[in-house]
Amino acid sequence: IRIFQTLFPQITPPMIQDMRAIPHIWERIDAIRRQVILSQLGKLLERGQASGDVRRDLDIKFMTSLWLHIVSTMMTPQGMTDLGMTPGEFIPKLMSTLMTGALTEQGRKKLGGAP
């Protein structure tokens, strides 16, 4: 995740437009990104479970697949253009939504106390 936070804020809207025009560059970036997510995110979540920072009932394979799907479909040159965001803006929003959720404490109570 730190890799995304470090590298992607440097990608600007003009660079995103360039990647749309030169798809082989995007394909290489996407391949590296997929490899990092698949090889590192599961390990990070396991460490978080061991330390108590991540819920023990979290299905790591599901979460890794969810991240990969979201990033693969939304964090593309077209997706970034459609959202009007840079990757540096997208990653913190994704982390906030997936890691802390969309519901407030009140909302979780109304849902039935789901974690």
C-alpha positions in Angstrom: 0.0 0.0 0.0 2.9 2.3 0.8 4.2 1.6 -2.7 0.9 2.9 -4.2 1.0 5.9 -1.9 4.5 6.7 -2.8 4.4 6.2 -6.6 0.9 7.1 -7.6 0.6 10.6 -6.2 3.3 11.5 -8.8 1.0 10.5 -11.6 -0.7 13.7 -12.9 -3.8 14.1 -15.1 -1.7 14.8 -18.2 0.3 11.6 -17.5 -3.0 9.7 -17.2 -4.1 11.0 -20.6 -0.7 10.0 -22.1 -1.2 6.4 -20.7 -4.5 6.3 -22.5 -2.7 7.0 -25.8 0.2 4.5 -25.1 -1.5 1.4 -23.8 1.6 -0.8 -23.6 2.9 1.5 -20.8 -0.3 1.1 -18.9 -0.3 -2.7 -19.4 3.2 -2.8 -17.8 2.1 -0.6 -14.8 -1.0 -2.8 -14.4 1.1 -6.0 -14.4 3.4 -4.6 -11.7 0.4 -3.4 -9.7 -1.4 -6.7 -9.8 1.8 -8.5 -8.7 2.3 -6.2 -5.8 -1.3 -6.6 -4.6 -1.3 -10.4 -5.0 2.1 -10.9 -3.4 2.0 -8.3 -0.6 -1.5 -7.4 0.5 -2.4 -10.8 1.9 0.8 -10.8 3.9 0.1 -7.3 5.2 -3.4 -8.3 6.3 -2.1 -11.5 8.0 0.4 -9.4 10.0 -2.5 -7.0 10.9 -4.6 -9.9 12.1 -1.7 -11.2 14.2 -1.1 -7.8 15.8 -4.8 -7.2 16.4 -5.1 -4.3 13.9 -7.2 -6.3 11.4 -10.3 -8.2 12.4 -9.6 -11.9 12.8 -12.8 -12.9 11.0 -11.7 -11.0 7.8 -11.4 -13.3 4.8 -8.0 -12.3 3.5 -8.5 -14.0 0.1 -11.8 -12.2 -0.3 -10.2 -8.8 0.7 -7.2 -9.3 -1.6 -9.5 -10.1 -4.5 -11.8 -7.2 -3.7 -8.8 -4.8 -3.7 -7.5 -6.3 -7.0 -10.9 -6.0 -8.7 -11.5 -2.4 -7.6 -8.0 -1.3 -8.5 -8.0 -3.1 -11.8 -11.4 -1.7 -12.9 -11.4 1.8 -11.4 -7.8 2.8 -11.1 -7.2 2.8 -14.9 -6.6 5.8 -17.1 -10.2 5.8 -18.1 -11.4 5.3 -14.6 -9.3 8.1 -13.2 -10.5 10.4 -16.0 -14.2 9.5 -15.3 -13.7 10.1 -11.5 -11.7 13.3 -12.1 -9.1 11.9 -9.7 -5.5 11.1 -9.7 -4.2 7.9 -8.2 -2.8 9.9 -5.3 -6.4 11.0 -4.5 -7.9 7.6 -5.2 -5.7 5.4 -3.0 -6.6 7.2 0.3 -10.3 7.2 -0.5 -10.1 3.5 -1.3 -8.2 2.8 1.9 -10.6 4.8 4.0 -13.7 3.1 2.5 -12.4 -0.5 2.6 -10.4 -0.3 5.9 -12.7 1.8 8.0 -16.0 1.3 6.2 -18.7 3.6 5.0 -20.9 3.4 8.1 -20.6 5.4 11.3 -20.9 3.8 14.7 -24.6 4.7 14.6 -25.0 3.1 11.2 -23.3 -0.1 12.3 -25.7 -0.3 15.3 -28.7 0.1 13.0 -27.4 -2.6 10.8 -27.4 -4.9 13.7 -24.0 -4.5 15.3 -22.1 -5.9 12.3 -18.4 -5.2 12.7 
